[in-house]
């Protein structure tokens, strides 16, 4: 069995964003040479997420509104975590959206459904963060 590990780095200037990282994950799969196996993609920061969904701007807007209703950023004093910080809401948003995804690799391709794409979700931007891509297989 072979193994491939790569870190993707992001520095999102806005507080929140959804970035389609499917092309970067595809590139790592091609570089790995693995044809059959599993691909793990996970956010290595507790205020960011990796998830799979449709790449549609209306859906992204709906996510943004929904997450903000569930865990509003302001007023920051509403959170006990925000002593010297202002990102408690980002921790909660990450918890809802998830830490990682695992995608089957079949015949050298990510085995995604017809509309599925891999996304990096940023909930406390403005600093450099990384996403791990770990691929195992033959």
N, C-alpha and C positions, 0 to 999 in steps of 0.2 A: 504494500500500500504506500502511496505517495502522500505528501503533505505540503501545502503551500500557505504561507502567512504573509500578509501585507497590511500595512496601516494606511488608510486614506485620511488626509488632514483637511479640516474645514475651518475657516474663520469667517463666520457670517456676520456682517456689519449690523444687521437688524436684530432686534430682540428675538423675534420668532420667524421661522421660515421652514418650508418643506422643499427639499431638493431631491430630484430624481437622480439616484446614484446607480441605476441599472447599467449605464454604459461603463462606468468605472469597475463595477463588479464583473461584468462580461469580459472586460479587458484582463482582469486578474485571472479569471477562469481560463481564458485563452493562453495566457502566459504560463499557467501552471501545467498545462499539458494533460490535465486530468480529464478523462472522458466519461467516467461513471463514478458517482460518489455523492457527497454532500457538501454544501457551501453554507457556512455560518457567517452572518454579517451582524456585528453588534456594536452599539455605541459604547464607548469606553468612558463616558462621562455621565453623571447622574442627573444632568439637566438636558439631555439629548436622547433621541429615540431612533430606532430603525424599525420600519414597518413596511408592509406590502399593501398596496391598494391601487386604485385607478389614478392615472395622471390627468386629472380634470380640474381646471381652475375653480369651478363652482364647488366641487367637493372640498377642495383645499380651503376655500372661504368658509364653508359650513363647518369643517373641523375647527378652524380658527375661532369661530363664534361659539361653538359648542364647548370647546376647551376653556375659553374665557369665562363662560357662564359657570362652568363647574369649579374652576379655580382662578378667579380673577386676580390679575396682577396687583391692582390697587383697590383699596388702600393697603399698603404693605404692612401697616401696623396690625392688621387682622391676624397675622401669622406669628406664632411663637418662634419659629425658625429665623425670622428676619431680625435678628439682633446683630447689627453691623452688616447685614446683607439685605437683598431685596429679591431673592429668587425662590422663595418657598413655593410659589405657584409653579415654577418650572419643574421642581421635583415632582409635584403632583401630576402635572401634564405628562411627564415622562412615564410615570407609573401607569397611567391610563393607556398611552400609546405603545408601550412596550420597549424592551431593551434590545431584542434581537429577532432575527428571522433565520430559519434554516430552509434552504431550497435544494431540492434534489437536482443532481447533475445527470443528464441523460444524453448520451452521444455527444458530449462536449459542450452542451448548452444548458443554461438555466431552465429547469422544467417548470416554467411559470404558466399560469392560465392566460387566456387570450388578452385580458386587459390588465393583468397584474404587472406592477413595476415595484422596484425596491426604492424606498425613500429614507433620507436622513431628515429627521425632525429636530429642529433647533428651537429651544424654549428659553434660552438665556444667552443670546449671542454676544458678540463683541470680543471674543477671545478664541484662541486656537483650540480645537478639539479634534479627537481622532475616532475613527471607526475601524474596527478590526475585520478583515476578511480572512477566514480560515477555511481552506478547501482540503478535503481528504478523499481519497479514492484511488482508482486505478486509471 
